[in-house]
Amino acid sequence: MTRHKALLDAPLRAVSATLTEREPFGGTGVLAPGDEISLAHHRFLVEDVDLAWLALVGGARLTIGLATTPDGVLVTAETSAPVPLRGIVDTMAARAAAKAGGEVIVGAAIVRDGAVLAQQRAYPPSAAGKWELPGGRVEDGESDRDALVRECVEELGVPVVVGETVGPDVALPGDRVLRVHRAALATSAPQPHPHDHQALRWLTPDQFGQVSWLPADRVLLPALGRLLGRPLG
């Protein structure tokens, strides 16, 4: 077993966001459970990714764990395959520094009766027909929670009560991140309506595979399954 450890001077959520992108592994784009990557002639399948853990399985196993310490985030990478762990962790460090100062896009995991609310994009053409959680950009002077309350009123016409974060921050292009919070419809709220989207659906974990998700939201499906009490896989 080969192991490499490094202490990164960045917030935990910024470091964990690097586990949701392909850059540390020599690629581009989002990395979600079920995706495949190639490292040093070994093919790995992403088994799980959460706030403090990435597991890849293939002919060998590669794991990356995160732990908070008083001096930063301790990254521990382990594998039995001849994979360049130091290079992976070095890239994580550079990417985490960029993510720490990047823009935050917030999403709402609105839960009701064992299901989460999803909305279907109407635009731009590249995203039309895809599904995502409600939400949007955090404006200057707003907290994440204030932004989610505003976005849900604008997109769905409903007030929500915002709770804790769900899953890791997910890497988006341009050093932005998607950060999802659990939410619930406020008491006496009307039925949500898709003001800017094609359609809305309440989805249980068993129904997650019935729609085509945007890449960043797909990363969060295992975390949403755990939130709803129905782990995936």
N, C-alpha and C positions, 0 to 999 in steps of 0.2 A: 504494500500500500504506500503510495506517494502522498505526502501532505505538504501544503504550503499555507502559511499564516501571515496575515498582514493587518496592521491597525490603521484604519482609514479615518481621517479627520473630516467627517461629514455626518449629517443627520441619518438616522437609521432608515427613514423612508426614502431618502435620496439614494442610499446604497442599495436598498431592496429594489428600487425602480430599475437599477441596472440589470437585475436578474430577469427582467421582462423584455429585454431587448437583445438582439443578436450580435451587437457590436463586440462584446467581450469574447465572442466565439468566432469572430472573423466574418460576420455577415451584416446585413442591414434589416431593419424592420422589427416587428414585435415577435416575441417568443412566448408561446402559450402551451399549456399542457396538451400533449398529443402531437406537437410539432417535432420535426426531426432536424438534427444538425450533424455536420461532419467535422471531426477533429482528429488530426494526425492519422488519417485513414481509418478512423473508427467512427461508426455511425451511432448516434445516441438519440433516444426518444425522450422528450421532456415528460417526466412522470408527474411532477408536482412543483408548484411555485407558490410561495406565500410570503408573508412579511419578513421571514427570517430563514427561508430554506428554498433551495433549488435542488431537485434530484433528477438526474438523467440516467437512463438505462439503455444498454445495448449489449455488446459482447462483454462489456465491463460496466462498472457503475461509477458515476461521477456525482459527487455531492458538494454543494457549497452552502455552508451555514453561516449565519450572522448572529453576533451577540453584542449587546451594548455593554460598554465599560465606562468608567469615569473619564477615560482618555480618548474615547472614540468608539468606532464599531470594529470589532474583531471579526475578520473574515477568515474562515477555515475551509480550504478546498482540499478534497481528498479523491483519489482515484487509483485503481490498479492498472490503468492503461497509460501508455507513454504520451500523456497529454501535457502541453506546456502550461502548467498551472500558474506559474509566476506571471506569464504574459496575460492570462485571463484576468488575474486579480489586479495587475497594473492598469489594464484598460478599465476595469470596474472603478478604480480610484479616480481616473480622469473623468469618466462619465458621471460619477457621483458628484464631483465638484461642479460640473456643468448643470446637473439636475437640481442641485441645492438652490441655485439662484434662478431657476426657470419658472415660467408661467404655470399656474395651476388651473386645470379644468376640473370642475367638480361634477360628480354624478350622484344621483339619488337612487338608492335601492329601496323603493317604496314597497313595503310588505303589507299584504292583507290576505288572511285566510290561507296561509301556506304558499302564497304565490308572490311574485315580484312583477312590478309594472314595467313593460318595455314599450318603446315607441319606434315606428318605422320611418326612416328618413325619406324626405321628399326631394332633397337636393343636398349637395351638388350632384351632377350626373354620376360621378364616380362612387358616391355613397347611396344613391337613391335605391330604395328597396331593402337596404340593410337595417338591422335592428340595433338599438342602443338603450342605455338607461337615460332617463331625463337628466338635464343639467346644462352647464355651460361655463363660460369664462368668469373667473373671479375679477371683479373690477377694482380699480384703485380705491383703497379705503374700506373695502369690504372684507369681512371674515369669510371663511369657507361656508359656514352655516348661513350667514346672511345672503350669500350669493345663491345658495341652493333654494332658499325660501323664495327669493325673487325669481329665479329661473323657473321654478315649478308653477308659480302664478302666471308667468308669461307664456310658458309652453303648454301647460295643462289646465290653467284656470282654477287651480286649487291651492289652498294653503297647506303646508306640511310642517310636521315637527321633526327636526333633524337630530339624529343620534350619533353613535360612535362610527368610526371608520370601518370599512369592510375590505379585507384583503390588502395587498400591497398597492403602493402607487404604481401606475402603469406608464411606461415610457411612451411618449408621443413625439412626432417629428418636431425639430426645432428646440430641443431641450425642454419641452413642456412635459407635464405629467397629468394623468387622469387620477383623481382621488375620489373614491366613492364613500358615501356615508349611508348608513341605514336611515330610513325615514318612514313616517306613517302619515296618512291623511289626518289633518286636524279634525277635531270633533265637529260634526255637522257640515263637513266640507261637501260640496257638490261632486257629482261624478266627474272624473278627469275627462278632458276633451282635447283631441289633438289639434291645437291651434296652428302649428307650423309643420306637422308631420302627417304622413299618409294614414296611419292607423295606430291604435293602442291595443295591447294584449296583456292580460294577467297570465303569467307563465309559472307553472310549477317546475321543479327540477326535471321531472320526466318529460316536460315539453320543451326544454331548452334547445334540444336538437331539431325542433320543428321549424326554426327560423334561422336565417343567415345573419349572424352578428357581425358588427364592425370588429376589426382585429383587436383593438384595445379592450373592448367589452368582453370578447371571448376569453381573454386571459383570466377574467374575474369569475367565470362560471363555476369553478370548484368552490371558491369562497362564497358565492351566492348559494350554492347547494348546501354548504355547511350552515350558513345563516338560516336557511329555511328548514334545517334539521334533516336534510336528505343528501348526505355526501354523495358526490358523483363517482362513478367507477366501481 
